[in-house]
Amino acid sequence: QNSMILSAAIFITLLGLLGYLHFVKIDQESLLIIDSLGIQMTSSYASGKESTTFIEMGKVKDIVINEAIYMQKVIYYLCILLKDPVEPHGISQVVPVFQSAKPRLDCLIEVYRSCQEILAHQKATSASP
């Protein structure tokens, strides 16, 4: 009977580990911005599964670096601000990018500058007839 309990415990542990690798453990995150289409965020899990989110460029108000206090330290993260369809100057949603990676501030600044260049180009081309 002890071996049966031990086998069940090992089996449950293996199932938990596989579930963790498939649904929780993010191996790689990427951000792709195409100024005429939108923003695609892709998360690749340790099991090989990929999760992709696409945001149309017409819904994007801005991209900012935000800060938060987490476990007695300040962390910085990149966020996409979405336009409020009812209030033209409002923000309907804040979408964090790179939730698992938590890159350093200097890396975030490089990504932020690239994003702002693309957004500025997109706004300039959409404003001109």
MMTF fields as JSON, N, C-alpha, C and O atoms, coordinates in Angstrom:
{
  "mmtfVersion": "1.0.0",
  "mmtfProducer": "UNKNOWN",
  "numBonds": 515,
  "numAtoms": 516,
  "numGroups": 129,
  "numChains": 1,
  "numModels": 1,
  "chainsPerModel": [1],
  "groupsPerChain": [129],
  "chainIdList": ["A"],
  "bondAtomList": [4, 2, 8, 6, 12, 10, 16, 14, 20, 18, 24, 22, 28, 26, 32, 30, 36, 34, 40, 38, 44, 42, 48, 46, 52, 50, 56, 54, 60, 58, 64, 62, 68, 66, 72, 70, 76, 74, 80, 78, 84, 82, 88, 86, 92, 90, 96, 94, 100, 98, 104, 102, 108, 106, 112, 110, 116, 114, 120, 118, 124, 122, 128, 126, 132, 130, 136, 134, 140, 138, 144, 142, 148, 146, 152, 150, 156, 154, 160, 158, 164, 162, 168, 166, 172, 170, 176, 174, 180, 178, 184, 182, 188, 186, 192, 190, 196, 194, 200, 198, 204, 202, 208, 206, 212, 210, 216, 214, 220, 218, 224, 222, 228, 226, 232, 230, 236, 234, 240, 238, 244, 242, 248, 246, 252, 250, 256, 254, 260, 258, 264, 262, 268, 266, 272, 270, 276, 274, 280, 278, 284, 282, 288, 286, 292, 290, 296, 294, 300, 298, 304, 302, 308, 306, 312, 310, 316, 314, 320, 318, 324, 322, 328, 326, 332, 330, 336, 334, 340, 338, 344, 342, 348, 346, 352, 350, 356, 354, 360, 358, 364, 362, 368, 366, 372, 370, 376, 374, 380, 378, 384, 382, 388, 386, 392, 390, 396, 394, 400, 398, 404, 402, 408, 406, 412, 410, 416, 414, 420, 418, 424, 422, 428, 426, 432, 430, 436, 434, 440, 438, 444, 442, 448, 446, 452, 450, 456, 454, 460, 458, 464, 462, 468, 466, 472, 470, 476, 474, 480, 478, 484, 482, 488, 486, 492, 490, 496, 494, 500, 498, 504, 502, 508, 506, 512, 510],
  "bondOrderList": [1, 1, 1, 1, 1, 1, 1, 1, 1, 1, 1, 1, 1, 1, 1, 1, 1, 1, 1, 1, 1, 1, 1, 1, 1, 1, 1, 1, 1, 1, 1, 1, 1, 1, 1, 1, 1, 1, 1, 1, 1, 1, 1, 1, 1, 1, 1, 1, 1, 1, 1, 1, 1, 1, 1, 1, 1, 1, 1, 1, 1, 1, 1, 1, 1, 1, 1, 1, 1, 1, 1, 1, 1, 1, 1, 1, 1, 1, 1, 1, 1, 1, 1, 1, 1, 1, 1, 1, 1, 1, 1, 1, 1, 1, 1, 1, 1, 1, 1, 1, 1, 1, 1, 1, 1, 1, 1, 1, 1, 1, 1, 1, 1, 1, 1, 1, 1, 1, 1, 1, 1, 1, 1, 1, 1, 1, 1, 1],
  "groupList": [{"groupName": "GLN", "atomNameList": ["N", "CA", "C", "O"], "elementList": ["N", "C", "C", "O"], "formalChargeList": [0, 0, 0, 0], "bondAtomList": [1, 0, 2, 1, 3, 2], "bondOrderList": [1, 1, 2], "singleLetterCode": "Q", "chemCompType": "L-PEPTIDE LINKING"}, {"groupName": "ASN", "atomNameList": ["N", "CA", "C", "O"], "elementList": ["N", "C", "C", "O"], "formalChargeList": [0, 0, 0, 0], "bondAtomList": [1, 0, 2, 1, 3, 2], "bondOrderList": [1, 1, 2], "singleLetterCode": "N", "chemCompType": "L-PEPTIDE LINKING"}, {"groupName": "SER", "atomNameList": ["N", "CA", "C", "O"], "elementList": ["N", "C", "C", "O"], "formalChargeList": [0, 0, 0, 0], "bondAtomList": [1, 0, 2, 1, 3, 2], "bondOrderList": [1, 1, 2], "singleLetterCode": "S", "chemCompType": "L-PEPTIDE LINKING"}, {"groupName": "MET", "atomNameList": ["N", "CA", "C", "O"], "elementList": ["N", "C", "C", "O"], "formalChargeList": [0, 0, 0, 0], "bondAtomList": [1, 0, 2, 1, 3, 2], "bondOrderList": [1, 1, 2], "singleLetterCode": "M", "chemCompType": "L-PEPTIDE LINKING"}, {"groupName": "ILE", "atomNameList": ["N", "CA", "C", "O"], "elementList": ["N", "C", "C", "O"], "formalChargeList": [0, 0, 0, 0], "bondAtomList": [1, 0, 2, 1, 3, 2], "bondOrderList": [1, 1, 2], "singleLetterCode": "I", "chemCompType": "L-PEPTIDE LINKING"}, {"groupName": "LEU", "atomNameList": ["N", "CA", "C", "O"], "elementList": ["N", "C", "C", "O"], "formalChargeList": [0, 0, 0, 0], "bondAtomList": [1, 0, 2, 1, 3, 2], "bondOrderList": [1, 1, 2], "singleLetterCode": "L", "chemCompType": "L-PEPTIDE LINKING"}, {"groupName": "ALA", "atomNameList": ["N", "CA", "C", "O"], "elementList": ["N", "C", "C", "O"], "formalChargeList": [0, 0, 0, 0], "bondAtomList": [1, 0, 2, 1, 3, 2], "bondOrderList": [1, 1, 2], "singleLetterCode": "A", "chemCompType": "L-PEPTIDE LINKING"}, {"groupName": "PHE", "atomNameList": ["N", "CA", "C", "O"], "elementList": ["N", "C", "C", "O"], "formalChargeList": [0, 0, 0, 0], "bondAtomList": [1, 0, 2, 1, 3, 2], "bondOrderList": [1, 1, 2], "singleLetterCode": "F", "chemCompType": "L-PEPTIDE LINKING"}, {"groupName": "THR", "atomNameList": ["N", "CA", "C", "O"], "elementList": ["N", "C", "C", "O"], "formalChargeList": [0, 0, 0, 0], "bondAtomList": [1, 0, 2, 1, 3, 2], "bondOrderList": [1, 1, 2], "singleLetterCode": "T", "chemCompType": "L-PEPTIDE LINKING"}, {"groupName": "GLY", "atomNameList": ["N", "CA", "C", "O"], "elementList": ["N", "C", "C", "O"], "formalChargeList": [0, 0, 0, 0], "bondAtomList": [1, 0, 2, 1, 3, 2], "bondOrderList": [1, 1, 2], "singleLetterCode": "G", "chemCompType": "PEPTIDE LINKING"}, {"groupName": "TYR", "atomNameList": ["N", "CA", "C", "O"], "elementList": ["N", "C", "C", "O"], "formalChargeList": [0, 0, 0, 0], "bondAtomList": [1, 0, 2, 1, 3, 2], "bondOrderList": [1, 1, 2], "singleLetterCode": "Y", "chemCompType": "L-PEPTIDE LINKING"}, {"groupName": "HIS", "atomNameList": ["N", "CA", "C", "O"], "elementList": ["N", "C", "C", "O"], "formalChargeList": [0, 0, 0, 0], "bondAtomList": [1, 0, 2, 1, 3, 2], "bondOrderList": [1, 1, 2], "singleLetterCode": "H", "chemCompType": "L-PEPTIDE LINKING"}, {"groupName": "VAL", "atomNameList": ["N", "CA", "C", "O"], "elementList": ["N", "C", "C", "O"], "formalChargeList": [0, 0, 0, 0], "bondAtomList": [1, 0, 2, 1, 3, 2], "bondOrderList": [1, 1, 2], "singleLetterCode": "V", "chemCompType": "L-PEPTIDE LINKING"}, {"groupName": "LYS", "atomNameList": ["N", "CA", "C", "O"], "elementList": ["N", "C", "C", "O"], "formalChargeList": [0, 0, 0, 0], "bondAtomList": [1, 0, 2, 1, 3, 2], "bondOrderList": [1, 1, 2], "singleLetterCode": "K", "chemCompType": "L-PEPTIDE LINKING"}, {"groupName": "ASP", "atomNameList": ["N", "CA", "C", "O"], "elementList": ["N", "C", "C", "O"], "formalChargeList": [0, 0, 0, 0], "bondAtomList": [1, 0, 2, 1, 3, 2], "bondOrderList": [1, 1, 2], "singleLetterCode": "D", "chemCompType": "L-PEPTIDE LINKING"}, {"groupName": "GLU", "atomNameList": ["N", "CA", "C", "O"], "elementList": ["N", "C", "C", "O"], "formalChargeList": [0, 0, 0, 0], "bondAtomList": [1, 0, 2, 1, 3, 2], "bondOrderList": [1, 1, 2], "singleLetterCode": "E", "chemCompType": "L-PEPTIDE LINKING"}, {"groupName": "CYS", "atomNameList": ["N", "CA", "C", "O"], "elementList": ["N", "C", "C", "O"], "formalChargeList": [0, 0, 0, 0], "bondAtomList": [1, 0, 2, 1, 3, 2], "bondOrderList": [1, 1, 2], "singleLetterCode": "C", "chemCompType": "L-PEPTIDE LINKING"}, {"groupName": "PRO", "atomNameList": ["N", "CA", "C", "O"], "elementList": ["N", "C", "C", "O"], "formalChargeList": [0, 0, 0, 0], "bondAtomList": [1, 0, 2, 1, 3, 2], "bondOrderList": [1, 1, 2], "singleLetterCode": "P", "chemCompType": "L-PEPTIDE LINKING"}, {"groupName": "ARG", "atomNameList": ["N", "CA", "C", "O"], "elementList": ["N", "C", "C", "O"], "formalChargeList": [0, 0, 0, 0], "bondAtomList": [1, 0, 2, 1, 3, 2], "bondOrderList": [1, 1, 2], "singleLetterCode": "R", "chemCompType": "L-PEPTIDE LINKING"}],
  "groupTypeList": [0, 1, 2, 3, 4, 5, 2, 6, 6, 4, 7, 4, 8, 5, 5, 9, 5, 5, 9, 10, 5, 11, 7, 12, 13, 4, 14, 0, 15, 2, 5, 5, 4, 4, 14, 2, 5, 9, 4, 0, 3, 8, 2, 2, 10, 6, 2, 9, 13, 15, 2, 8, 8, 7, 4, 15, 3, 9, 13, 12, 13, 14, 4, 12, 4, 1, 15, 6, 4, 10, 3, 0, 13, 12, 4, 10, 10, 5, 16, 4, 5, 5, 13, 14, 17, 12, 15, 17, 11, 9, 4, 2, 0, 12, 12, 17, 12, 7, 0, 2, 6, 13, 17, 18, 5, 14, 16, 5, 4, 15, 12, 10, 18, 2, 16, 0, 15, 4, 5, 6, 11, 0, 13, 6, 8, 2, 6, 2, 17],
  "groupIdList": [1, 2, 3, 4, 5, 6, 7, 8, 9, 10, 11, 12, 13, 14, 15, 16, 17, 18, 19, 20, 21, 22, 23, 24, 25, 26, 27, 28, 29, 30, 31, 32, 33, 34, 35, 36, 37, 38, 39, 40, 41, 42, 43, 44, 45, 46, 47, 48, 49, 50, 51, 52, 53, 54, 55, 56, 57, 58, 59, 60, 61, 62, 63, 64, 65, 66, 67, 68, 69, 70, 71, 72, 73, 74, 75, 76, 77, 78, 79, 80, 81, 82, 83, 84, 85, 86, 87, 88, 89, 90, 91, 92, 93, 94, 95, 96, 97, 98, 99, 100, 101, 102, 103, 104, 105, 106, 107, 108, 109, 110, 111, 112, 113, 114, 115, 116, 117, 118, 119, 120, 121, 122, 123, 124, 125, 126, 127, 128, 129],
  "secStructList": [7, 2, 2, 2, 2, 2, 2, 2, 2, 2, 2, 2, 2, 2, 2, 2, 2, 2, 2, 2, 2, 2, 2, 6, 7, 3, 3, 3, 3, 3, 3, 3, 3, 3, 6, 6, 6, 3, 3, 3, 3, 3, 3, 3, 3, 6, 6, 1, 7, 3, 3, 3, 3, 3, 3, 3, 4, 4, 4, 3, 3, 3, 3, 3, 3, 3, 3, 3, 3, 3, 6, 6, 3, 3, 3, 3, 3, 3, 3, 3, 3, 3, 3, 7, 1, 1, 1, 6, 6, 1, 3, 3, 3, 3, 3, 3, 3, 7, 6, 6, 6, 7, 7, 7, 2, 2, 2, 2, 2, 2, 2, 2, 2, 2, 2, 2, 2, 2, 2, 2, 2, 2, 2, 2, 2, 2, 2, 7, 7],
  "xCoordList": [0.827, 0.0, 0.872, 0.507, 2.018, 2.916, 3.47, 3.646, 3.744, 4.264, 3.185, 3.498, 1.933, 0.831, 0.683, 0.452, 0.812, 0.735, 1.921, 1.771, 3.114, 4.302, 4.168, 4.536, 3.65, 3.451, 2.443, 2.644, 1.379, 0.381, 0.987, 0.708, 1.799, 2.439, 3.398, 3.452, 4.151, 5.074, 4.294, 4.678, 3.205, 2.378, 1.774, 1.78, 1.266, 0.67, 1.745, 1.487, 2.937, 4.041, 4.431, 4.66, 4.509, 4.838, 3.765, 4.084, 2.507, 1.417, 1.499, 1.284, 1.807, 1.955, 3.102, 2.979, 4.223, 5.379, 5.068, 5.42, 4.417, 4.037, 3.054, 3.164, 2.109, 1.172, 1.888, 1.567, 2.855, 3.639, 4.41, 4.409, 5.07, 5.835, 4.939, 5.342, 3.736, 2.845, 2.072, 1.84, 1.676, 0.8, 1.441, 0.93, 2.541, 3.068, 4.459, 4.681, 5.392, 6.802, 7.002, 7.005, 7.171, 7.391, 8.887, 9.683, 9.251, 10.65, 11.136, 12.282, 10.259, 10.658, 9.449, 8.337, 9.674, 8.618, 9.115, 10.284, 8.224, 8.622, 7.529, 6.355, 7.959, 7.071, 7.362, 8.506, 6.329, 6.471, 5.491, 4.288, 6.021, 5.166, 5.267, 6.358, 4.123, 4.043, 3.159, 1.971, 3.751, 3.083, 1.729, 0.865, 1.513, 0.227, -0.799, -1.986, -0.366, -1.282, -1.537, -2.671, -0.49, -0.69, 0.498, 1.614, 0.226, 1.253, 0.932, -0.192, 1.936, 1.775, 2.718, 3.924, 2.161, 2.958, 2.868, 1.775, 4.028, 4.069, 4.837, 5.921, 4.267, 4.924, 5.123, 4.171, 6.359, 6.674, 6.923, 7.779, 6.175, 6.282, 7.354, 7.764, 7.807, 8.868, 8.463, 9.326, 7.175, 6.704, 6.675, 6.467, 6.882, 6.818, 5.535, 5.426, 4.571, 3.303, 3.547, 4.381, 2.819, 2.932, 1.583, 0.544, 1.613, 0.416, 0.653, 1.652, -0.258, -0.096, -1.284, -2.436, -0.977, -1.993, -1.727, -0.592, -2.779, -2.643, -3.528, -4.69, -2.954, -3.69, -3.611, -2.521, -4.764, -4.798, -4.207, -4.383, -3.508, -2.843, -3.846, -3.516, -5.035, -6.059, -6.511, -7.062, -6.288, -6.68, -5.583, -5.835, -4.353, -3.208, -3.157, -3.127, -3.148, -2.987, -1.516, -1.043, -0.785, 0.629, 1.288, 0.615, 2.614, 3.402, 4.259, 4.945, 4.228, 4.934, 5.724, 5.464, 6.694, 7.378, 6.751, 6.744, 6.234, 5.57, 6.46, 7.353, 6.201, 6.968, 6.02, 4.903, 6.497, 5.707, 6.643, 7.831, 6.09, 6.851, 6.482, 5.312, 7.504, 7.301, 8.358, 9.555, 7.921, 8.821, 9.936, 11.115, 9.574, 10.474, 11.492, 12.568, 11.157, 12.017, 11.147, 10.004, 11.702, 10.99, 11.337, 12.508, 10.298, 10.51, 9.873, 8.911, 10.411, 9.911, 9.382, 9.948, 8.295, 7.736, 7.121, 6.684, 7.094, 6.558, 5.069, 4.63, 4.284, 2.832, 2.312, 2.843, 1.277, 0.568, -0.727, -1.504, -0.961, -2.189, -3.173, -2.854, -4.37, -5.389, -6.389, -6.753, -6.825, -7.782, -9.137, -9.55, -9.813, -11.184, -12.101, -12.045, -12.948, -13.813, -14.86, -15.336, -15.216, -16.229, -15.579, -16.058, -14.51, -13.802, -12.552, -11.637, -12.475, -11.338, -9.994, -8.966, -9.97, -8.707, -8.452, -7.44, -9.332, -9.203, -8.472, -8.181, -8.189, -7.51, -8.448, -8.938, -8.697, -9.621, -8.911, -9.491, -7.652, -6.954, -5.45, -4.941, -4.748, -3.287, -2.836, -3.154, -2.092, -1.645, -0.142, 0.633, 0.295, 1.734, 2.397, 1.806, 3.637, 4.429, 5.597, 6.041, 6.088, 7.206, 6.903, 7.681, 5.783, 5.362, 6.271, 6.455, 6.831, 7.646, 9.128, 9.825, 9.601, 11.037, 11.528, 12.623, 10.757, 11.148, 12.537, 13.463, 12.694, 14.003, 14.42, 13.583, 15.721, 16.259, 15.78, 15.308, 15.909, 15.431, 16.144, 15.497, 17.449, 18.16, 17.683, 17.646, 17.322, 16.752, 15.368, 15.027, 14.576, 13.233, 13.295, 12.456, 14.272, 14.403, 14.708, 14.182, 15.543, 15.834, 14.573, 14.299, 13.813, 12.575, 11.573, 10.893, 11.486, 10.572, 10.883, 9.973, 12.154, 12.544, 12.176, 11.679, 12.414, 12.048, 10.544, 10.076, 9.795, 8.331, 7.836, 6.93, 8.428, 8.01, 8.315, 7.538, 9.447, 9.754, 8.694, 8.248, 8.295, 7.293, 5.941, 5.236, 5.578, 4.301, 4.285, 3.273, 5.398, 5.467, 5.333, 4.655, 5.978, 5.869, 4.442, 3.924, 3.81, 2.431, 1.481, 0.587, 1.658, 0.8, 1.011, 0.058, 2.25, 2.542, 1.913, 1.396, 1.961, 1.377, -0.139, -0.788, -0.722, -2.184, -2.758, -3.914, -1.96, -2.436, -2.381, -3.21, -1.404, -1.313, -2.256, -2.411, -2.891, -3.869, -3.255, -3.971],
  "yCoordList": [-1.195, 0.0, 1.26, 2.258, 1.226, 2.378, 2.661, 3.816, 1.583, 1.783, 2.381, 3.141, 2.045, 2.614, 4.112, 4.896, 4.51, 5.928, 6.685, 7.803, 6.063, 6.689, 6.845, 7.884, 5.83, 5.9, 6.995, 7.733, 7.105, 8.146, 9.531, 10.452, 9.692, 10.977, 11.36, 12.521, 10.386, 10.658, 11.03, 11.948, 10.321, 10.582, 11.992, 12.716, 12.371, 13.707, 14.788, 15.843, 14.537, 15.49, 15.675, 16.8, 14.573, 14.66, 15.416, 16.224, 15.162, 15.898, 17.391, 18.23, 17.711, 19.11, 19.779, 20.924, 19.074, 19.604, 19.827, 20.865, 18.865, 19.024, 20.179, 20.939, 20.316, 21.441, 22.771, 23.74, 22.814, 24.037, 24.397, 25.555, 23.414, 23.67, 24.085, 24.89, 23.54, 23.803, 25.121, 25.799, 25.491, 26.641, 27.839, 28.952, 27.652, 28.726, 29.176, 30.378, 28.274, 28.604, 29.175, 28.441, 30.514, 31.182, 31.2, 31.648, 30.706, 30.585, 31.823, 32.243, 32.403, 33.524, 34.406, 33.908, 35.727, 36.67, 37.576, 37.962, 37.916, 38.802, 39.827, 39.613, 40.952, 42.058, 42.446, 42.74, 42.449, 42.805, 43.924, 43.784, 45.053, 46.191, 46.449, 46.648, 46.444, 46.809, 48.049, 47.99, 49.177, 50.467, 50.574, 51.31, 49.887, 49.996, 48.982, 49.119, 47.966, 46.911, 46.916, 47.107, 46.71, 46.63, 46.04, 45.993, 45.59, 45.06, 43.604, 43.267, 42.748, 41.326, 40.962, 41.194, 40.387, 39.908, 38.39, 37.825, 37.729, 36.273, 35.771, 36.266, 34.79, 34.129, 32.663, 31.973, 32.193, 30.786, 30.104, 30.531, 29.049, 28.319, 27.251, 26.889, 26.747, 25.74, 24.45, 23.715, 24.171, 22.961, 23.102, 22.116, 24.329, 24.557, 25.247, 25.708, 25.323, 25.994, 27.494, 28.065, 28.134, 29.57, 30.231, 29.679, 31.42, 32.214, 33.573, 34.234, 33.988, 35.233, 36.146, 35.713, 37.428, 38.46, 39.54, 39.987, 39.958, 41.001, 42.184, 42.016, 43.388, 44.627, 45.487, 45.788, 45.879, 46.726, 48.092, 48.617, 48.663, 49.945, 51.063, 52.019, 50.964, 51.983, 52.035, 53.046, 50.976, 50.93, 51.42, 51.657, 51.572, 51.936, 53.447, 54.195, 53.885, 55.311, 55.652, 56.635, 54.85, 55.115, 53.879, 52.939, 53.908, 52.879, 53.608, 54.571, 53.157, 53.846, 52.849, 51.646, 53.375, 52.59, 52.969, 54.14, 51.994, 52.212, 51.64, 50.834, 52.068, 51.533, 51.03, 51.522, 50.043, 49.466, 49.049, 48.811, 48.964, 48.47, 46.999, 46.648, 46.15, 44.714, 44.143, 44.256, 43.538, 42.906, 43.86, 43.509, 45.027, 46.038, 46.571, 47.027, 46.513, 47.131, 47.686, 47.267, 48.618, 49.237, 48.47, 48.263, 48.054, 47.393, 48.249, 48.974, 48.161, 48.903, 47.916, 46.837, 48.282, 47.409, 48.245, 49.374, 47.681, 48.343, 48.065, 46.935, 49.102, 48.962, 49.577, 50.575, 48.975, 49.531, 50.115, 49.419, 51.389, 52.059, 52.006, 52.425, 51.488, 51.37, 52.514, 52.939, 53.004, 54.106, 53.662, 52.516, 54.592, 54.362, 54.714, 55.839, 53.782, 54.077, 55.159, 55.827, 55.333, 56.333, 57.698, 58.704, 57.736, 58.979, 59.071, 58.268, 60.029, 60.07, 60.334, 59.889, 61.041, 61.319, 60.343, 60.467, 59.389, 58.448, 57.18, 56.926, 56.399, 55.109, 54.024, 54.083, 53.035, 51.965, 50.812, 50.152, 50.571, 49.402, 49.621, 50.308, 49.036, 49.04, 47.594, 46.737, 47.328, 45.971, 45.872, 46.481, 45.129, 44.987, 44.074, 43.105, 44.414, 43.628, 43.023, 43.603, 41.886, 41.191, 40.924, 41.309, 40.272, 40.02, 39.022, 39.112, 38.093, 37.068, 37.444, 37.143, 38.095, 38.363, 39.413, 39.271, 40.452, 41.562, 42.096, 42.016, 42.643, 43.158, 44.388, 45.073, 44.66, 45.824, 47.108, 47.094, 48.208, 49.498, 49.915, 50.443, 49.702, 50.113, 49.347, 49.908, 48.091, 47.314, 47.828, 47.943, 48.135, 48.672, 50.009, 50.288, 50.826, 52.128, 51.953, 52.696, 50.987, 50.722, 50.289, 50.779, 49.381, 48.917, 50.071, 50.236, 50.862, 52.002, 52.996, 53.453, 53.326, 54.275, 53.743, 54.493, 52.477, 51.882, 51.924, 52.235, 51.612, 51.652, 53.066, 53.261, 54.054, 55.438, 55.92, 56.685, 55.476, 55.824, 55.277, 55.976, 54.03, 53.41, 54.09, 54.35, 54.378, 55.061, 56.454, 56.871, 57.176, 58.515, 58.452, 59.285, 57.466, 57.294, 56.946, 57.45, 56.087, 55.684, 56.871, 57.037, 57.702, 58.866, 59.88, 60.525, 60.03, 60.977, 60.52, 61.339, 59.222, 58.736, 58.701, 58.885, 58.471, 58.461, 59.876, 60.072, 60.872, 62.257, 62.899, 63.751, 62.495, 63.092, 62.391, 61.172, 63.163, 62.559, 61.756, 61.208],
  "zCoordList": [0.0, 0.0, 0.0, -0.621, 0.687, 0.682, -0.712, -1.1, -1.463, -2.814, -3.72, -4.636, -3.472, -4.258, -3.969, -4.89, -2.721, -2.355, -2.943, -3.436, -2.887, -3.454, -4.97, -5.518, -5.645, -7.093, -7.443, -8.408, -6.68, -6.927, -6.699, -7.466, -5.672, -5.398, -6.522, -6.926, -7.026, -8.137, -9.394, -10.118, -9.652, -10.821, -10.753, -11.749, -9.609, -9.432, -9.574, -10.153, -9.055, -9.183, -10.642, -11.088, -11.392, -12.812, -13.587, -14.46, -13.277, -13.932, -13.616, -14.491, -12.378, -11.99, -12.716, -13.151, -12.853, -13.562, -15.042, -15.603, -15.664, -17.068, -17.247, -18.21, -16.345, -16.394, -16.242, -16.931, -15.343, -15.142, -16.407, -16.823, -17.026, -18.238, -19.408, -20.247, -19.46, -20.593, -20.45, -21.451, -19.248, -19.067, -18.37, -18.497, -17.638, -16.79, -17.212, -17.359, -17.409, -17.641, -19.04, -20.028, -19.113, -20.387, -20.665, -19.84, -21.838, -22.225, -22.98, -22.819, -23.805, -24.641, -24.927, -25.105, -24.97, -25.312, -26.43, -26.45, -27.363, -28.452, -28.709, -28.408, -29.278, -29.606, -31.042, -31.389, -31.881, -33.285, -33.582, -33.367, -34.086, -34.416, -35.909, -36.444, -36.575, -37.985, -38.035, -37.717, -38.438, -38.258, -38.961, -38.482, -40.052, -40.734, -40.236, -40.532, -39.484, -39.038, -37.539, -37.099, -36.755, -35.317, -34.596, -35.114, -33.377, -32.483, -32.175, -31.802, -32.337, -32.029, -30.896, -30.98, -29.833, -28.703, -28.684, -28.707, -28.64, -28.657, -27.437, -27.128, -26.751, -25.63, -25.993, -26.359, -25.891, -26.147, -24.813, -24.039, -24.55, -23.296, -23.402, -24.505, -22.276, -22.221, -22.935, -23.417, -23.008, -23.668, -25.191, -25.897, -25.708, -27.145, -27.571, -28.708, -26.681, -26.981, -27.139, -26.437, -28.061, -28.258, -28.059, -28.421, -27.478, -27.274, -27.927, -27.643, -28.797, -29.541, -29.291, -29.296, -29.07, -28.909, -29.942, -30.108, -30.634, -31.644, -31.271, -30.9, -31.375, -31.094, -32.344, -32.83, -32.861, -34.051, -33.74, -32.641, -34.712, -34.499, -34.222, -33.521, -34.747, -34.499, -33.046, -32.61, -32.298, -30.887, -29.948, -28.767, -30.475, -29.638, -29.459, -30.435, -28.214, -27.914, -27.751, -28.321, -26.978, -26.743, -26.131, -25.707, -26.097, -25.413, -24.397, -24.74, -23.149, -22.071, -21.229, -21.255, -20.482, -19.46, -18.132, -17.752, -17.44, -16.156, -15.058, -15.319, -13.835, -12.716, -11.643, -11.485, -10.917, -9.833, -8.714, -8.932, -7.512, -6.366, -6.194, -6.041, -6.221, -6.129, -5.193, -5.457, -4.115, -3.157, -2.706, -2.762, -2.273, -1.721, -2.723, -2.335, -4.004, -5.005, -6.129, -6.315, -6.86, -7.968, -9.241, -9.56, -9.96, -11.245, -12.326, -12.071, -13.527, -14.669, -15.689, -15.867, -16.361, -17.381, -18.485, -18.261, -19.668, -20.842, -20.925, -20.709, -21.241, -21.332, -22.622, -23.109, -23.159, -24.306, -23.771, -23.118, -24.046, -23.629, -24.789, -25.902, -24.525, -25.559, -25.454, -24.357, -26.608, -26.657, -26.129, -26.304, -25.482, -25.031, -26.194, -26.69, -26.65, -27.795, -27.495, -28.413, -26.228, -25.859, -25.638, -26.161, -24.878, -24.542, -25.415, -25.236, -26.361, -27.284, -26.613, -27.123, -25.492, -24.805, -23.659, -22.97, -23.44, -22.335, -22.721, -23.889, -21.7, -21.864, -21.37, -20.243, -22.214, -21.821, -21.122, -20.261, -21.492, -20.948, -20.996, -21.882, -20.041, -20.007, -20.176, -19.352, -21.25, -21.552, -21.299, -22.036, -20.285, -20.035, -21.068, -21.543, -21.397, -22.342, -21.562, -20.572, -21.989, -21.342, -19.863, -18.99, -19.587, -18.215, -17.509, -16.295, -18.228, -17.595, -17.557, -16.588, -18.604, -18.724, -17.738, -17.194, -17.496, -16.619, -16.993, -16.185, -18.219, -18.627, -17.83, -17.241, -17.817, -17.115, -17.785, -18.922, -17.066, -17.558, -18.834, -19.738, -18.944, -20.151, -21.383, -22.479, -21.222, -22.326, -22.689, -23.866, -21.673, -21.921, -22.651, -23.507, -22.321, -22.973, -24.463, -25.291, -24.805, -26.22, -26.967, -28.064, -26.379, -27.009, -27.093, -28.106, -26.027, -25.986, -27.112, -27.803, -27.294, -28.346, -29.731, -30.572, -29.967, -31.257, -31.476, -32.571, -30.435, -30.529, -30.805, -31.615, -30.132, -30.33, -31.748, -32.319, -32.324, -33.708, -34.656, -35.565, -34.442, -35.305, -35.12, -36.095, -33.869, -33.612, -34.226, -34.79, -34.123, -34.698, -36.223, -36.824, -36.841, -38.295, -38.685, -39.681, -37.902, -38.184, -38.047, -38.876, -37.013, -36.819, -37.93, -38.369, -38.391, -39.463, -40.79, -41.55, -41.058, -42.311, -42.257, -43.287, -41.088, -40.987, -40.977, -41.352, -40.549, -40.513, -41.895, -42.213, -42.727, -44.053, -45.018, -44.962, -45.909, -46.847, -47.947, -48.785]
}
